[in-house]
Amino acid sequence: MTAVGDIAFVGRTAELERMDQCLRTARSGKASSVLVQGAAGIGKSALVSRWLAGLTPENLPVLRAACDPSEEDLAFGVIRQL
């Protein structure tokens, strides 16, 4: 078990590996993206934070956006944040 801040992090090895694979694909020159979705409270933010914390600081742009219930009727609301 690894701690991220004060949140215990358990059982997300497959997800972290998939995110690593997407990064390797992007670095090879092919388009790649990651979508993390799921119900509230299941650890989406912790997963992304854990993955980002494991990266070495190199010139790597990271775009993050979060859905908000107030944007539910806006087409592509989360994309507009980027």
PyMOL commands that place a pseudoatom at each C-alpha (Angstrom):
pseudoatom trace, name=CA, resn=MET, resi=1, chain=A, elem=C, hetatm=0, pos=[0.000, 0.000, 0.000]
pseudoatom trace, name=CA, resn=THR, resi=2, chain=A, elem=C, hetatm=0, pos=[1.307, 3.443, -0.979]
pseudoatom trace, name=CA, resn=ALA, resi=3, chain=A, elem=C, hetatm=0, pos=[0.044, 6.658, 0.547]
pseudoatom trace, name=CA, resn=VAL, resi=4, chain=A, elem=C, hetatm=0, pos=[-0.812, 9.679, -1.570]
pseudoatom trace, name=CA, resn=GLY, resi=5, chain=A, elem=C, hetatm=0, pos=[-1.139, 12.541, 0.866]
pseudoatom trace, name=CA, resn=ASP, resi=6, chain=A, elem=C, hetatm=0, pos=[-3.306, 11.069, 3.571]
pseudoatom trace, name=CA, resn=ILE, resi=7, chain=A, elem=C, hetatm=0, pos=[-5.212, 8.737, 1.212]
pseudoatom trace, name=CA, resn=ALA, resi=8, chain=A, elem=C, hetatm=0, pos=[-4.280, 5.038, 1.102]
pseudoatom trace, name=CA, resn=PHE, resi=9, chain=A, elem=C, hetatm=0, pos=[-3.678, 3.831, -2.450]
pseudoatom trace, name=CA, resn=VAL, resi=10, chain=A, elem=C, hetatm=0, pos=[-4.436, 0.169, -3.125]
pseudoatom trace, name=CA, resn=GLY, resi=11, chain=A, elem=C, hetatm=0, pos=[-5.013, -2.029, -6.164]
pseudoatom trace, name=CA, resn=ARG, resi=12, chain=A, elem=C, hetatm=0, pos=[-4.573, 0.320, -9.109]
pseudoatom trace, name=CA, resn=THR, resi=13, chain=A, elem=C, hetatm=0, pos=[-1.486, -1.243, -10.705]
pseudoatom trace, name=CA, resn=ALA, resi=14, chain=A, elem=C, hetatm=0, pos=[-3.279, -2.090, -13.966]
pseudoatom trace, name=CA, resn=GLU, resi=15, chain=A, elem=C, hetatm=0, pos=[-4.651, 1.432, -14.317]
pseudoatom trace, name=CA, resn=LEU, resi=16, chain=A, elem=C, hetatm=0, pos=[-1.252, 2.998, -13.638]
pseudoatom trace, name=CA, resn=GLU, resi=17, chain=A, elem=C, hetatm=0, pos=[0.375, 0.702, -16.205]
pseudoatom trace, name=CA, resn=ARG, resi=18, chain=A, elem=C, hetatm=0, pos=[-2.262, 1.647, -18.788]
pseudoatom trace, name=CA, resn=MET, resi=19, chain=A, elem=C, hetatm=0, pos=[-1.555, 5.335, -18.176]
pseudoatom trace, name=CA, resn=ASP, resi=20, chain=A, elem=C, hetatm=0, pos=[2.190, 4.660, -18.506]
pseudoatom trace, name=CA, resn=GLN, resi=21, chain=A, elem=C, hetatm=0, pos=[1.521, 2.880, -21.810]
pseudoatom trace, name=CA, resn=CYS, resi=22, chain=A, elem=C, hetatm=0, pos=[-0.457, 5.865, -23.116]
pseudoatom trace, name=CA, resn=LEU, resi=23, chain=A, elem=C, hetatm=0, pos=[2.462, 8.138, -22.224]
pseudoatom trace, name=CA, resn=ARG, resi=24, chain=A, elem=C, hetatm=0, pos=[4.931, 5.862, -24.020]
pseudoatom trace, name=CA, resn=THR, resi=25, chain=A, elem=C, hetatm=0, pos=[2.649, 5.868, -27.073]
pseudoatom trace, name=CA, resn=ALA, resi=26, chain=A, elem=C, hetatm=0, pos=[2.455, 9.668, -27.053]
pseudoatom trace, name=CA, resn=ARG, resi=27, chain=A, elem=C, hetatm=0, pos=[6.214, 9.993, -26.700]
pseudoatom trace, name=CA, resn=SER, resi=28, chain=A, elem=C, hetatm=0, pos=[6.660, 7.747, -29.732]
pseudoatom trace, name=CA, resn=GLY, resi=29, chain=A, elem=C, hetatm=0, pos=[4.786, 10.308, -31.815]
pseudoatom trace, name=CA, resn=LYS, resi=30, chain=A, elem=C, hetatm=0, pos=[1.358, 8.703, -31.904]
pseudoatom trace, name=CA, resn=ALA, resi=31, chain=A, elem=C, hetatm=0, pos=[-1.763, 10.378, -30.555]
pseudoatom trace, name=CA, resn=SER, resi=32, chain=A, elem=C, hetatm=0, pos=[-2.791, 9.229, -27.098]
pseudoatom trace, name=CA, resn=SER, resi=33, chain=A, elem=C, hetatm=0, pos=[-5.158, 10.354, -24.370]
pseudoatom trace, name=CA, resn=VAL, resi=34, chain=A, elem=C, hetatm=0, pos=[-6.433, 9.150, -21.020]
pseudoatom trace, name=CA, resn=LEU, resi=35, chain=A, elem=C, hetatm=0, pos=[-9.998, 9.439, -19.764]
pseudoatom trace, name=CA, resn=VAL, resi=36, chain=A, elem=C, hetatm=0, pos=[-10.552, 8.719, -16.088]
pseudoatom trace, name=CA, resn=GLN, resi=37, chain=A, elem=C, hetatm=0, pos=[-14.219, 8.397, -15.301]
pseudoatom trace, name=CA, resn=GLY, resi=38, chain=A, elem=C, hetatm=0, pos=[-16.391, 6.825, -12.663]
pseudoatom trace, name=CA, resn=ALA, resi=39, chain=A, elem=C, hetatm=0, pos=[-18.703, 7.451, -9.762]
pseudoatom trace, name=CA, resn=ALA, resi=40, chain=A, elem=C, hetatm=0, pos=[-17.918, 10.082, -7.169]
pseudoatom trace, name=CA, resn=GLY, resi=41, chain=A, elem=C, hetatm=0, pos=[-15.554, 8.968, -4.430]
pseudoatom trace, name=CA, resn=ILE, resi=42, chain=A, elem=C, hetatm=0, pos=[-13.916, 5.969, -6.109]
pseudoatom trace, name=CA, resn=GLY, resi=43, chain=A, elem=C, hetatm=0, pos=[-10.451, 7.531, -6.281]
pseudoatom trace, name=CA, resn=LYS, resi=44, chain=A, elem=C, hetatm=0, pos=[-10.184, 9.092, -9.735]
pseudoatom trace, name=CA, resn=SER, resi=45, chain=A, elem=C, hetatm=0, pos=[-8.328, 12.169, -8.490]
pseudoatom trace, name=CA, resn=ALA, resi=46, chain=A, elem=C, hetatm=0, pos=[-6.075, 10.040, -6.282]
pseudoatom trace, name=CA, resn=LEU, resi=47, chain=A, elem=C, hetatm=0, pos=[-5.238, 7.796, -9.251]
pseudoatom trace, name=CA, resn=VAL, resi=48, chain=A, elem=C, hetatm=0, pos=[-4.267, 10.723, -11.473]
pseudoatom trace, name=CA, resn=SER, resi=49, chain=A, elem=C, hetatm=0, pos=[-2.338, 12.438, -8.666]
pseudoatom trace, name=CA, resn=ARG, resi=50, chain=A, elem=C, hetatm=0, pos=[-0.427, 9.235, -7.939]
pseudoatom trace, name=CA, resn=TRP, resi=51, chain=A, elem=C, hetatm=0, pos=[0.453, 8.776, -11.600]
pseudoatom trace, name=CA, resn=LEU, resi=52, chain=A, elem=C, hetatm=0, pos=[1.570, 12.391, -12.026]
pseudoatom trace, name=CA, resn=ALA, resi=53, chain=A, elem=C, hetatm=0, pos=[3.678, 12.171, -8.845]
pseudoatom trace, name=CA, resn=GLY, resi=54, chain=A, elem=C, hetatm=0, pos=[5.567, 9.239, -10.367]
pseudoatom trace, name=CA, resn=LEU, resi=55, chain=A, elem=C, hetatm=0, pos=[6.627, 11.163, -13.462]
pseudoatom trace, name=CA, resn=THR, resi=56, chain=A, elem=C, hetatm=0, pos=[10.025, 12.787, -13.702]
pseudoatom trace, name=CA, resn=PRO, resi=57, chain=A, elem=C, hetatm=0, pos=[9.828, 16.546, -14.173]
pseudoatom trace, name=CA, resn=GLU, resi=58, chain=A, elem=C, hetatm=0, pos=[10.498, 16.968, -17.870]
pseudoatom trace, name=CA, resn=ASN, resi=59, chain=A, elem=C, hetatm=0, pos=[8.826, 19.175, -20.411]
pseudoatom trace, name=CA, resn=LEU, resi=60, chain=A, elem=C, hetatm=0, pos=[5.519, 17.304, -20.279]
pseudoatom trace, name=CA, resn=PRO, resi=61, chain=A, elem=C, hetatm=0, pos=[2.327, 19.314, -20.719]
pseudoatom trace, name=CA, resn=VAL, resi=62, chain=A, elem=C, hetatm=0, pos=[-0.551, 18.000, -18.648]
pseudoatom trace, name=CA, resn=LEU, resi=63, chain=A, elem=C, hetatm=0, pos=[-4.127, 19.121, -19.244]
pseudoatom trace, name=CA, resn=ARG, resi=64, chain=A, elem=C, hetatm=0, pos=[-6.642, 18.460, -16.481]
pseudoatom trace, name=CA, resn=ALA, resi=65, chain=A, elem=C, hetatm=0, pos=[-10.337, 19.205, -16.357]
pseudoatom trace, name=CA, resn=ALA, resi=66, chain=A, elem=C, hetatm=0, pos=[-13.153, 18.185, -14.048]
pseudoatom trace, name=CA, resn=CYS, resi=67, chain=A, elem=C, hetatm=0, pos=[-16.848, 17.869, -14.669]
pseudoatom trace, name=CA, resn=ASP, resi=68, chain=A, elem=C, hetatm=0, pos=[-19.254, 19.911, -12.644]
pseudoatom trace, name=CA, resn=PRO, resi=69, chain=A, elem=C, hetatm=0, pos=[-22.984, 19.254, -12.285]
pseudoatom trace, name=CA, resn=SER, resi=70, chain=A, elem=C, hetatm=0, pos=[-23.681, 22.857, -13.336]
pseudoatom trace, name=CA, resn=GLU, resi=71, chain=A, elem=C, hetatm=0, pos=[-22.144, 22.096, -16.758]
pseudoatom trace, name=CA, resn=GLU, resi=72, chain=A, elem=C, hetatm=0, pos=[-24.237, 19.021, -17.386]
pseudoatom trace, name=CA, resn=ASP, resi=73, chain=A, elem=C, hetatm=0, pos=[-26.334, 20.696, -20.107]
pseudoatom trace, name=CA, resn=LEU, resi=74, chain=A, elem=C, hetatm=0, pos=[-23.346, 22.283, -21.879]
pseudoatom trace, name=CA, resn=ALA, resi=75, chain=A, elem=C, hetatm=0, pos=[-22.062, 20.402, -24.886]
pseudoatom trace, name=CA, resn=PHE, resi=76, chain=A, elem=C, hetatm=0, pos=[-18.416, 19.528, -24.308]
pseudoatom trace, name=CA, resn=GLY, resi=77, chain=A, elem=C, hetatm=0, pos=[-18.397, 21.509, -21.043]
pseudoatom trace, name=CA, resn=VAL, resi=78, chain=A, elem=C, hetatm=0, pos=[-15.309, 19.789, -19.692]
pseudoatom trace, name=CA, resn=ILE, resi=79, chain=A, elem=C, hetatm=0, pos=[-13.454, 20.219, -22.990]
pseudoatom trace, name=CA, resn=ARG, resi=80, chain=A, elem=C, hetatm=0, pos=[-14.073, 23.971, -22.841]
pseudoatom trace, name=CA, resn=GLN, resi=81, chain=A, elem=C, hetatm=0, pos=[-11.974, 24.089, -19.647]
pseudoatom trace, name=CA, resn=LEU, resi=82, chain=A, elem=C, hetatm=0, pos=[-8.925, 22.986, -21.576]
for i in range(1, 82): cmd.bond("trace and resi %d" % i, "trace and resi %d" % (i + 1))
show_as sticks, trace
zoom trace
